[in-house]
């Protein structure tokens, strides 16, 4: 038989004893007073108890006593015997805590699903500097406006996540800041070229003549397709170059990160 813990009511000493099926009492080793045994059914039936919102079991009575001695079962912990549907608080079974100083079952602190997000990009202005968000939804989107004041690689850029004022995660976000000035210039020139050529011709100056002198091959191409088509072609080429620069320097979306924030 498994040893169970017994508490002597006369001297308040606890001791272990391995009872047989017929034992109803046993003398206390300290004062020799008779200590009543838990009923045979109590000792032999299997038990279940609640731990962190999950039912654990079945376990023997002696095992449950040892679990209680480690503080994993408190006075308010719901328990039930095998075959029972309803639970009862463990304090209804005082034999369970023989010789154990029992504290009430601590209540789990309520988890606050609020975190603070703080992007950190050296050499950049960020608005807002930090945001509080509720992470209860499965996915959450946060937007910050980042204005670069520098160029080049920002290897130390990161996003920091705070929970209850404590830094819980730092997500590296290496970033490269580039200018798109030439892209905008080419797009503007492509859109404005036909107008520019028309105004120049009205003022007595022909840009196409300059192109013919500097680039004879291009000049012959324009003569074959016509001045108007050539002007549109130049505008189209400038637009294409500007669009390419714009695309190559576009912001790249970072991969989504899954962080066990409240684990």
Secondary structure, 3 states (H helix, E strand, C coil): CCCEEEECCCCCCEEEECCCCCCCEEECCCCCCEEECCCHHHHHCCEEEEECCEEEEEECHHHHHHHHHCCCCCCCCEEEECCCCCCEEHHHCHHHHCCCCCCCCCCCCCCCCEEEEEEECCCEEEECCCEEEECCCCCCCCCCEEEECCCEEECCCEEEEEECCEEEEEEECCEEECCCHHHHHHHHHHHHHHHHHHHHHHCCCCHHHHHHHHCHHHHHHHHHHCHHHHHHHHHHHHHHHHHHHHHHCCCCCCCCCCCCCCC
